[in-house]
Structures are given as structure tokens and as C-alpha cells.
């Protein structure tokens, strides 16, 4: 992977990233397709229409269905999904946190827990996670870690983080082995390490320093947006990011709102993922330059405007025709009608718009950084969001 910073304003940075599956311009929002699909009836052709750069899929969920070995036989995620751009797969480590009530047992070898699908026992450790991700053939694989509760006590977090460091070493060794095999789907698969430590700055900083010594291709900050306040999130980013390599990608996992992402970019983060745009869209909540709209509201019953004037997404502008014109989008009134009638098309149009909004927000941030006007853009954007949310 090649990572080249194209613009800097304070700690905010914008980079050009070259991978085996194509280019990524940062800041970037990775559209979340947990089981190799964006919820809401969105295909990879749709992702291209809304200018998606990276798709993110879930190691655990694909392991339990349809199975990573079957996906490998189908040619890997890229071929199965008909997606020729980068894919990041998370490691399954978050499920160590989210499936804690399924009889989970954490030990040095790895984690045993029950499938949320059929209740069968599953064991996953660093080697198993790397093997699954190798079978999937993703561009970027995430290290297997434990995501401790953000507000857990020090006597829980410290040994958890130390174990995560040992697991990272095992992930690195196993990925090197897998990439050297003749029949590996993607022998140039790259590994990102994950910083953990709850909201304890000293543990976070020490862990960042230790994993930086491993000279990985990229680094993520995990274990945030899992119950702590926004103020604690920003405090931890202020403490941790300066100790991660500036000349490599920094990824804030599972975040977030537009304000969260702007604040994180200001602190040096350039990769993001979050389910908000698709989840909110499926409930008829759509992002807009002047606020977030709830299309279920009666106010939009006869509103013939698109969700957002000037938006070029398929919901607002339609599809580009051969003569260069567009078919025209759909009105708020029509989408509201679809939602009330429980027609899947309503959810689909809302999800497409929200993904387009998030991707467009990234373009605006990239341009502001590269054109050396980040501070003014950030101030205005955060002011608008504050007014919207007040």
C-alpha cells in the first residue's frame, strides 16, 4: 500500500492511498455492508452511483453465513459481490464485545461464544480471524482484538489491552504466512492494528506506542462510540492520535455522526465507518444540508421537492441518461408514501441518499484540507450542525 499525504491543516490531513484494489482518497467513509450487502436493497452498482470508495464487511457474520470457505470457492468477496474497489473486513473482535451475553469465554488462545444465528459454539482467535479474512480476500484486514466496554475499570482494561497486543503479534505472523501461500486469494492483503484502552489515556497512549513499533500498514482507534460521551471520545483522540504514525492511515472505528467525523478529522483521523446512514435511512430519517429530516412527518405529505436540492444521488436526481441529462428524482411526498405503505423502495431511496450525503461530506472535507481552508470550513460546518441540533 502507498499512502501519500496531499494536504495538511493543523492535525487534519488528506491522503492519496493506492491499494491492490484501487485508489482511496481520504478522509473516507467506508460504506458498511455487514454481510456483503448494504441493508436497504443497495447493490454494488448503487454504491458506484453514490461515489463509494471502500465497502466494509464483517468477518464474523460472513463466517457464520454463508461461510468464508464457500466465499473463497466463489472467488472471494470482490468477485461474489461484483465489486472491484477496496474492501475492508473487520476482525470479529467487536463481536467479542457485542455477544458478551451468549456465554462468551475469553482466554489467551482466543474467544468462544455462541452464534447469534443458531446458537452453535464458535471459537475465534487471531489465527482463525486472519484465515477467515484471507478466505474473503479483502484489501484490508483488521487485527483480532477485544473491545472492552468503554467505561470498564482499569483492572479489567489493562490485561485486556495487553492480551490484544499479544494477539496482534499473532495476527501479524499469521497474515505473513497466509500471504506467502501460492493459492492465497489476495497475497497483498494488508493488516491494520487496533488501539484499545477504554477512556484511560495512559493505557491508550502506551498501547499506541507499542503497536506503532510493529510498523503495520495502518492503525485504528477502536473501543469508542460504545457508551462514552462525545467529550471523552475527543479527549482520547487528542491523546492517542499524536502517538500513531502520521504517514499512515488512521481509522476511527464505528463512528459516527457528521459532527463526530468532522471533529475526528480535525484530530488526524482519515478512515471512518458507521451504520448510521443506512440504519437511519431505513427508518425514513434522511440527512440534509440544513438538518436531518424525518420523512414520516405529516409536513412532507404534499412536499414535491427532492430530499435535498442540488444532491446528485439517484433518489434526488435520478439516473444519468445517454444525452447527459438525468431522469429526475423522487419527491419527499412520494418517498413518504412508500414508507407508510411499507414499500421497500422507500427505504432504499432513503439509504441511497444518506450514503451519498456521507460520501459527499468526505469530498468537502478533502477539498477543504487540500485547498488550505479547513479551519473556516470546519467552523461553518460545525455551526450549521449546532443550529440544526438546537
N, C-alpha and C positions, 0 to 999 in steps of 0.2 A: 504494500500500500504506500502511496505517495501522498503526503499531507503538506500543503503549501499555504501559508497564511497570505491572504490577498489584501487584508485591511485590518487596522487596529485602531481603536479609540479607547484609551484607558485600558481596562482589562477586557473589554469587548473585542472579539476577534471574528473574522470571516475568512474561511479557508476553502481551497480547491482540493478535493480529495479524489485520487484515482485508485480504483479497485479493479479486480479481475472482472467484475460485472458492470463496470461503468463508473461515471463521474458523479460525485456528490458535492454540491456547493453548500457550505454552512454559513449561518445557522440552518439546521434542517429539522423538520418534524417528520418522524417516521410513522407512516400510517399503519395502525395496528390491525393485523389480520390474524387473530389468535390461532385459528385452525385453518390457516392458508386461505382465508376469505375475510373481507371486511363485512361485519354484520350490517345487514340492511340491504342485501341483494346487490352488492357492488362488486363488479368484476375487475380484473386487471386492465381491461380496456378502459373502464371508467377511471381507474387510477391514473392512466396516462392522460386522460382528458382533463383531470384536475391537477396535473403537473406534479404528481408524486415522484419523489426521488428514491425513497427507500421504503420497502414493506417490511413489517416486523411480524414474525410468527413465534408461537410458543412451543418450546421443546417438550414440555410435559404433556400438553394437550394433544400434540401430534403423535406422541409416543403411545398414548392410550387409545387414540383413534385417528387415523386409520392404521397407524403403526409406522415407525420410521423405516423398518426394513422393507415394507411394501412400497413406501415412497421412494426409497432407494432404487427398487426394482423398476419403478416408473420413470427413473431418470433424475430424481431429486426434486426439490421444491420448485426450482425455476421451470423445469420442463412441465411438471404437473400443473402448475398454475398458469403457464404461458406468460411468464414474467421474466424479462431479460435485463432488469436493473438490479441493483443491490438488494439483498435481503439480510436482515439481522435476526438471529434467533436468540431468545433469552435462554437461560440455562436450566430452568426448572427450579432454581433456587427460591424464587418468590413463593412457589407452592409449598415449600418448607414452612413458610410463614402462614399462608392463607389456608392450608389444610391442617393446621395445628390440632384441630378438634377431631381428627379422624384416627386417633390412636398413634400419632406420629412418634417415632423414636429416632433421636439424633445420636449418632455415635461417630467415632473417628473415621470409620470406613465410609460412612455416608448416612443417608436418611431412609427410613422405612415408613411408609404411610399407605393409606388406602385410596384407591382410585375413586374419584367422585362419580364415575360412570357406573361401575358395577361392584364396587367395594373390595375388589381383589387387592392383595398386598403387592406393593411396588417398592423396590429398592432402587435408589439412585444415589450415586456418589460421583466424584469428579470424573472418573474414567467413563462411567456409564453416560453421563451428560455429554462428554466430548464425543463418545461413539455415536450417540443419537444425532447430535448436531452434524457430525461428519456424514452420516447417512442422509441427512436432509440436504447437505451440500450448500449451506448458506454462505454468504460472503463474509459475514462477521459472526463469530460465536462468542457468547458470553461465558465467563468463568462460573463454575458452580460455587454458590456461596450460601450462607444462612442470612436471611434478612430478619434480624431481631426486631421486636416491637420497638418503635422509636423511643418510647418513654420507659423502657426496661431499666432495671437497676444496674449499676456498674458491675456488680459481682456476676451478673448474667452476661452482659455485653462483652466484657474483656475476654473471657475464654472463648466466646463465640467468634470474636474477631480473630483471635489467634488461630482458631481452627480454620476459619475462612482463608487465612494466609497459607496454611499448610495445604488446604485443598487447591488453592491457586497454583502452587508449585506442581501438584499432581496433574492439574488441568494442562499446564504448560508442557509437561513431559509427555502426556498422552496425545496432545494435539501434534506435537513434533513427530511422534511415532505414526500417527494416522496419516499425516500429510506426506510421509515418506513411502507409504504403500503404493504399489503400482496401480491398484484398482480403486483408489480414493476418488470420489466424485469431484471434489474441489481441493486439489493439493496446495492451493494458495489460500485456503481458509485462514482467517486471522482471528486472534484472540484478544478480547478486551478484559482487563481485570476490573474488579468492583471494590470500591472503598465502602467500608461499613463502620459502625460505631455509634449508632443512635444519635442523640443530641449532645454527646460528650466530646467537646472539642479536642481535648488532649489525646483521646483514643483515636479519633478521626485523623488528626494530623500525623500521629505516629504511624498509623496504618498507611496513610498516603505516602509517606516517605519510604516505608518498607516495600510497598508494591511498585513504586517508581523504580527502585533498584533492579527490578526484573526486566526492564526495557521492553515492555509489551507494546503492541501497535496502538492501543488506545486504552483509556481509563474512564470508568463510570463512577458516579456517586449514587449509591443505592441506599435503600432504607429510609428514604424521605417520602413525604406525602403519604405517610402511613399512620397519621394520628397526631403529629406535632403541629404547632402553629406555623403560619407563614413566616413569622418573625424568626422562629427557631430555624426554619429551613434556610433563610437568607443568612443567618448568623453562621450556620455550619458551612455554607458555600463560601462565605467570606474567609473562614478559617482554613478550609481544605484546598480549594482550587489553586491558591498560590503554591501549594506543595506538589501539584501534579504537573507533568511536563507541558509547557505551553505550546511546544511544537508538535503536539499530538492531539488527537480528538479527545474532547471531554464530553461526557454523556450523562445527563441527569435523568435517571430512570423514573418513568411513571408520572411525569409532570408535563403539562398541567393546564392551568388556565392561561389565557393570553397575558395577564399581568405576571403570573409566575414565570413564564418563559422570557418575557422582556427583562425582568429583574435578574433572571439567571444568566441570560446573555451578557448583561452588564457586568456580571461577575466572572465571565470567562467560559461559560458553557456553550457548546455549539451543536449537540445532538439532543433530541427530545423524543419522547413517545408518550401517548396518553389515550385512554379510551373516551375522553370527554366528547370530542366532536361526533363520533359515531353514536355513543350512548345518548347524548342529548338530542341528536337528530332523530333517533328512533322514537323519542318522546315528543317530537314536534317543537323542540327548542332549537332555534337557529341563531347563529352569530351574525352580527350586522355592524357596520361601521359606527353606528350610533347607539349600539346596545344589543342585547340578546332578546329576541322576540319569542314569545310563546304563541305559536300559530293556532293553538286551541282556543285562544281568546276570541270572544264574540266580535271584538273590534275589527277582525280581519275577515269576517263573513262575506263582505262585499268588496274587499280591497283587491283591485285588479292590478296592482303593482307587483313586480317581482319581489322576491325576498329582499334583494339589495340592488339598487340601481347601480349600474356600472360593473357588476360582477359578471365574469365571463364563464361561470360554471354552467353545466348542462341544465340545471334547474332554472337558472335566471336568464340565460342567453340562448339555450338550445344547442344544437349541433351545427358545426360549420358545413355549409354546402359547397359544391364544386366551384360555384361562382364567387366564393369568398364571403357571401352573406350567411346569416345564421337563421335557423328555423324559428327562433323566438322561444322564450322560456315559458314558465308556468306562473300563474298568479298566486298570491297568498291565499286568495279566496278558494282557488281550485285545490291547492295543497291542503288547506284546512278541511275542505270537503272530503278529500281522500283519507285524511287522518280519522275524521269522525266516522267514515264508512268502513274503517279498518282495512283499507286497501293498502297492500304492501308498497305500491308506488309512492304513496305519500311519505312513508319513512325513508324510502330510497332517495327521493329528491332532497329531503332534508339532510341526510347523511352526505350526499354528494356536495351540497352547498357548504356544509360545515368543514369538510375536508379541504375544499377549495379555499375557504376562508383561512384556515390554519396554514396551508401551503403558501398562500399569498402574503400572510403576515411574515413568514420567513423571508420571502423575497424582499419585502420592505425593510426588514432588519439588515439583510445582507447589503442592500443598496446604501442604506444609511451609514453603515460602518465603512464600506469601501469608498464612499464619497465624503468621508470625514465630517458627517453631520449627525453622528449618533446621539450626542447629548441633546440637541434640540429636538430630534425625532422622538427620543425616549421620553423627554419631559412632556411633549404634546400628547403622545400616545397614552402615557400613564394618567395624565389629566383627564383625557376623554373617558378612560375606563373608570376613574374615580367618580366622575359625574354620572356615568351610566349606572354605577352600582350604589349611588347615594340615594 
